[in-house]
Amino acid sequence: MPYQNSPITATMPCRSCDTEISAIARECPYCGAEQFDTRSSALAMRDMPSERRGLTAGLLCLLVGVFGAHRFYVGKHATGFLMLVTLGGVGIWWLADLIMLITGQFRDKDGRRVTEWI
């Protein structure tokens, strides 16, 4: 086994050739098959911008943000409801979200940044 000296002991079978390989290997060292579908993985999706528009989220946040409307818009329904009940965390949570939207740090329910303005 080629990984005997490796500090990582977790293994898994290759998706293609069924040979035991490291559980964190991106590709099989024997057949070269890719082990993880990076196009649909959550980590790969975080690098893509959200399909939600920053202008819409920003206007919702500015006009009715204390009620959590911008969070409902990006799919964060639970925290949107909490903002509705607490009136935007008595304005503090609302202000933090507004700053995050303006600086491009606000994220949708999938963890993607809401950066596209138009």
N, C-alpha and C positions, 0 to 999 in steps of 0.2 A: 504494500500500500504506500503510495508516494507521500502521504501526509502524516507519517509516523512521527516526525520531528516537529510538527506544527503544534502550537499551543492551543489551537482550536480543535476540539475533539468531536464536535457535532458534525454528522455526515448525513447525506440524503442520496437517494438514487438519482442519476441523471435523467432528465425528462425524455431523452432520446435513446441512449444506449444502455440505460439501467445500471451503469457502473457507479459504485459508491464514490462520491466526491464531497468536498467541503460544503457545508450547508450555506455558506455565504458566497460561494463561487458564482460569478456572473455567467460564466460559460464553462462547459465541460472541458477539462484538459485533454481528454481522450478523443472525443468526436467533434468538439468545437461548438456544440449546440448551445444556444442562449438559454439560460435557466429561468430568467424572469422577463416577463413581457413589460418592458419599460414604457411602452406607449400608454398602457392603461393603469400603471401603478400610481398610487396616491402621491408618492414622492415626485414622480415625473410631472404629475398634474399641477403640483404646487408652483412649478416654474412658469407655467402658462398663465397669461392674464385671464381674469374672469370674463365671462360673456356679459355680465352685468355692467352697466355704464356708470362711470364715476359722476357724470353730470346729474343723472337721475338720482343716484344715491345721495349726492351732495345736496341737491335741492330738497329732497325728502328730509335729510338730516337737518338742514338749516331751517326749514319751515315747520315741520312736525316731528322733529327728531326726538323731542322729549317723550313722545309716545312710542318711540321705537320703530317708526315706519321704515326707515332705511334698513334696519336689521331684518324686518319682514321681507323687504325687497330682495336682499341678497340670500335669503333662505335660512337665516338664523332665527327661527320662530320662537325657540325657548327663551333666548336672551331678549328678543323683541318683546315678548310678553312680560319679562321681568322689567324691562324699561318702561313699558306701559303702566305697570303697577306702581313703580317707584318714581314715575315722572322723570325718567332719564337719570336715575340715581341722584335726584334732587339737582339736576343740571350738570353735575360733575362728569358722569358717564357720557352724557350727551356731548359735552365740550371735548372730552378725550376722543370720542368717535369722530367729531368734526375735524379735529386736528389730524387724526390718522387718515381721514379721507383726503384732505388737502395735500398731505405729504405722500400719499400713495401707499400707505402702510395698512390700510383697511382691507380685510380679507372676507371672501364669501364663505358659504357653508363648507365648501370643498377645500378651503385653505388657499385659494388663489387670490392674488391681489386684484382689487378693483382699481385699475389704472387707466383703462381706456375711457376718455372723457366724451368722445362723440361717436 
